[in-house]
């Protein structure tokens, strides 16, 4: 049996409701609660009010399409049908028409669950506009970088955060006599002189871990089988928050 003290320490329904309400009110994502049958909004948290520019009263009793979400009627029906079947939906890069800041891109995650004797839908909404803009800017920058790289005589490459190459220019393919698929990933390591591999990888690993500028001298095998000394350099590309998102590098023949 549970002693009185232990019983006293068990959370009550009221305690749970208070805890939920605090999380609901303080969440840094928008949250909407809908009646699963009528699809009408029954509750909205402060963050969603701020994000959309609508007042709380303007939300209540409305359907999602009436507050700028899933405005396409057929798309809305499909979403609710999927939610009823799976109990979960996830959409990325949905447009949200706001009153105060124009159209925003949002990620929407919907969950269907029982609350007492009826079902409700909880929609968590995250504003991903800035992230999408940063991704678009990065893609444009990479396209420009690659365009420029094809016109120079250096070997030019880019790498992901794990250090694996995801791009090399035409000069690199010509120098090594290999295909793009053979060079990306870890393929480049097979062209490094056996005596230089360990030191090269040690410095590369340190740069990946610390974000420090990468610089190394090593021998690389040309298409004709001879080794030539190269200076390899790479710098980290960062987003507006200083987070590394890509590595940009070159190899220069210094033989």
NUVEX-7381 format. One record per residue (C-alpha): x, z, y. Coordinates in steps of 0.05 Angstrom, whole numbers, plus 5000, padded with zeros to 4 digits. Last residue first. Example, Ala and Ser with C-alpha at 12.3 -4.5 7.8 and 13.67 -1.06 7.14 Angstrom:
BEGIN
PT, 5273, 5143, 4979
PT, 5246, 5156, 4910
% end
This chain:
BEGIN
PT, 6112, 3865, 5429
PT, 6067, 3893, 5483
PT, 6001, 3862, 5458
PT, 5944, 3897, 5493
PT, 5887, 3932, 5457
PT, 5826, 3950, 5498
PT, 5772, 4003, 5497
PT, 5703, 4026, 5520
PT, 5672, 4087, 5487
PT, 5597, 4101, 5491
PT, 5545, 4154, 5510
PT, 5587, 4212, 5533
PT, 5545, 4263, 5571
PT, 5563, 4271, 5645
PT, 5491, 4281, 5666
PT, 5486, 4212, 5699
PT, 5509, 4180, 5634
PT, 5581, 4175, 5610
PT, 5627, 4120, 5585
PT, 5689, 4148, 5553
PT, 5755, 4113, 5562
PT, 5798, 4074, 5514
PT, 5869, 4050, 5509
PT, 5911, 4016, 5455
PT, 5980, 3991, 5470
PT, 6002, 3941, 5418
PT, 6064, 3928, 5377
PT, 6062, 3866, 5332
PT, 6058, 3861, 5257
PT, 6062, 3795, 5220
PT, 6010, 3772, 5169
PT, 5991, 3705, 5201
PT, 5923, 3733, 5225
PT, 5960, 3788, 5263
PT, 5973, 3857, 5236
PT, 5972, 3913, 5288
PT, 6029, 3960, 5305
PT, 6014, 4023, 5345
PT, 6020, 4052, 5415
PT, 5966, 4101, 5434
PT, 5921, 4121, 5492
PT, 5852, 4153, 5491
PT, 5827, 4188, 5554
PT, 5798, 4256, 5536
PT, 5726, 4264, 5514
PT, 5745, 4326, 5475
PT, 5721, 4311, 5404
PT, 5724, 4236, 5407
PT, 5791, 4239, 5443
PT, 5820, 4285, 5390
PT, 5795, 4239, 5334
PT, 5827, 4179, 5367
PT, 5893, 4216, 5374
PT, 5894, 4236, 5300
PT, 5870, 4167, 5279
PT, 5930, 4133, 5313
PT, 5979, 4184, 5286
PT, 5955, 4176, 5214
PT, 5950, 4099, 5217
PT, 6019, 4084, 5246
PT, 6062, 4082, 5183
PT, 6009, 4040, 5147
PT, 6010, 3988, 5203
PT, 5939, 3981, 5231
PT, 5898, 3921, 5208
PT, 5859, 3960, 5155
PT, 5836, 4009, 5210
PT, 5797, 3954, 5245
PT, 5743, 3955, 5191
PT, 5720, 4026, 5209
PT, 5654, 4001, 5238
PT, 5665, 3932, 5267
PT, 5721, 3885, 5248
PT, 5697, 3854, 5182
PT, 5627, 3841, 5210
PT, 5655, 3805, 5271
PT, 5694, 3758, 5226
PT, 5769, 3759, 5216
PT, 5829, 3719, 5238
PT, 5862, 3779, 5269
PT, 5878, 3748, 5337
PT, 5817, 3702, 5338
PT, 5769, 3759, 5323
PT, 5800, 3802, 5378
PT, 5798, 3745, 5428
PT, 5724, 3735, 5413
PT, 5707, 3805, 5436
PT, 5695, 3867, 5392
PT, 5631, 3907, 5388
PT, 5602, 3966, 5348
PT, 5667, 4001, 5331
PT, 5660, 4068, 5295
PT, 5685, 4128, 5334
PT, 5626, 4174, 5318
PT, 5603, 4168, 5391
PT, 5597, 4093, 5384
PT, 5654, 4045, 5399
PT, 5668, 3987, 5445
PT, 5721, 3934, 5439
PT, 5765, 3887, 5480
PT, 5828, 3851, 5454
PT, 5861, 3826, 5517
PT, 5862, 3753, 5538
PT, 5802, 3755, 5584
PT, 5739, 3713, 5589
PT, 5700, 3743, 5531
PT, 5708, 3812, 5561
PT, 5669, 3793, 5623
PT, 5606, 3776, 5584
PT, 5615, 3837, 5540
PT, 5620, 3883, 5601
PT, 5559, 3850, 5634
PT, 5519, 3859, 5570
PT, 5543, 3931, 5564
PT, 5522, 3945, 5636
PT, 5453, 3916, 5624
PT, 5445, 3958, 5561
PT, 5468, 4020, 5598
PT, 5419, 4007, 5655
PT, 5362, 3999, 5604
PT, 5382, 4063, 5569
PT, 5385, 4100, 5635
PT, 5317, 4075, 5654
PT, 5289, 4096, 5587
PT, 5319, 4165, 5594
PT, 5291, 4172, 5665
PT, 5221, 4152, 5642
PT, 5220, 4197, 5580
PT, 5165, 4244, 5604
PT, 5143, 4285, 5543
PT, 5071, 4292, 5520
PT, 5048, 4338, 5465
PT, 4977, 4322, 5443
PT, 4939, 4375, 5404
PT, 4876, 4351, 5369
PT, 4821, 4399, 5348
PT, 4780, 4409, 5285
PT, 4720, 4455, 5276
PT, 4702, 4517, 5237
PT, 4758, 4561, 5263
PT, 4811, 4518, 5293
PT, 4831, 4465, 5244
PT, 4888, 4417, 5257
PT, 4903, 4347, 5281
PT, 4971, 4334, 5313
PT, 4990, 4284, 5366
PT, 5059, 4267, 5391
PT, 5063, 4225, 5454
PT, 5128, 4200, 5486
PT, 5120, 4180, 5558
PT, 5138, 4124, 5606
PT, 5113, 4137, 5676
PT, 5070, 4092, 5720
PT, 5063, 4113, 5792
PT, 5090, 4179, 5817
PT, 5031, 4217, 5848
PT, 4967, 4197, 5814
PT, 4997, 4182, 5746
PT, 4987, 4121, 5701
PT, 5020, 4138, 5635
PT, 5052, 4081, 5597
PT, 5071, 4094, 5525
PT, 5146, 4091, 5511
PT, 5144, 4126, 5444
PT, 5083, 4140, 5401
PT, 5077, 4192, 5346
PT, 5016, 4207, 5304
PT, 4997, 4264, 5257
PT, 4939, 4286, 5214
PT, 4950, 4226, 5169
PT, 4880, 4196, 5162
PT, 4846, 4226, 5224
PT, 4908, 4212, 5266
PT, 4911, 4141, 5242
PT, 4838, 4131, 5262
PT, 4851, 4164, 5329
PT, 4909, 4117, 5343
PT, 4872, 4055, 5320
PT, 4812, 4072, 5365
PT, 4859, 4082, 5424
PT, 4894, 4016, 5412
PT, 4825, 3982, 5409
PT, 4804, 4014, 5475
PT, 4868, 3996, 5513
PT, 4875, 4053, 5563
PT, 4915, 4094, 5513
PT, 4932, 4143, 5569
PT, 4914, 4137, 5643
PT, 4869, 4197, 5652
PT, 4805, 4162, 5630
PT, 4839, 4131, 5570
PT, 4854, 4201, 5543
PT, 4780, 4220, 5544
PT, 4754, 4266, 5598
PT, 4715, 4332, 5593
PT, 4769, 4372, 5627
PT, 4824, 4331, 5659
PT, 4797, 4326, 5730
PT, 4784, 4401, 5730
PT, 4857, 4415, 5714
PT, 4878, 4373, 5774
PT, 4909, 4304, 5764
PT, 4979, 4291, 5791
PT, 5001, 4269, 5723
PT, 5066, 4308, 5714
PT, 5042, 4370, 5751
PT, 4977, 4375, 5712
PT, 5015, 4362, 5647
PT, 5063, 4418, 5664
PT, 5006, 4466, 5680
PT, 4974, 4460, 5610
PT, 4910, 4423, 5593
PT, 4848, 4445, 5555
PT, 4783, 4416, 5528
PT, 4798, 4342, 5533
PT, 4744, 4299, 5501
PT, 4755, 4263, 5436
PT, 4682, 4278, 5418
PT, 4697, 4295, 5345
PT, 4770, 4318, 5348
PT, 4758, 4361, 5410
PT, 4821, 4352, 5451
PT, 4878, 4398, 5472
PT, 4929, 4368, 5519
PT, 5001, 4392, 5527
PT, 5053, 4365, 5576
PT, 5124, 4386, 5560
PT, 5164, 4441, 5593
PT, 5119, 4494, 5561
PT, 5103, 4555, 5604
PT, 5027, 4555, 5600
PT, 5023, 4537, 5527
PT, 5078, 4584, 5507
PT, 5044, 4642, 5543
PT, 4977, 4622, 5513
PT, 5006, 4621, 5443
PT, 5035, 4691, 5452
PT, 4969, 4718, 5479
PT, 4931, 4687, 5421
PT, 4979, 4716, 5371
PT, 4972, 4786, 5402
PT, 4896, 4779, 5400
PT, 4897, 4761, 5327
PT, 4938, 4823, 5315
PT, 5012, 4825, 5299
PT, 5032, 4876, 5246
PT, 5069, 4937, 5274
PT, 5009, 4984, 5269
PT, 5000, 4966, 5196
PT, 5072, 4984, 5183
PT, 5062, 5052, 5216
PT, 4998, 5064, 5178
PT, 5032, 5052, 5111
PT, 5021, 4989, 5072
PT, 5000, 5000, 5000
% end
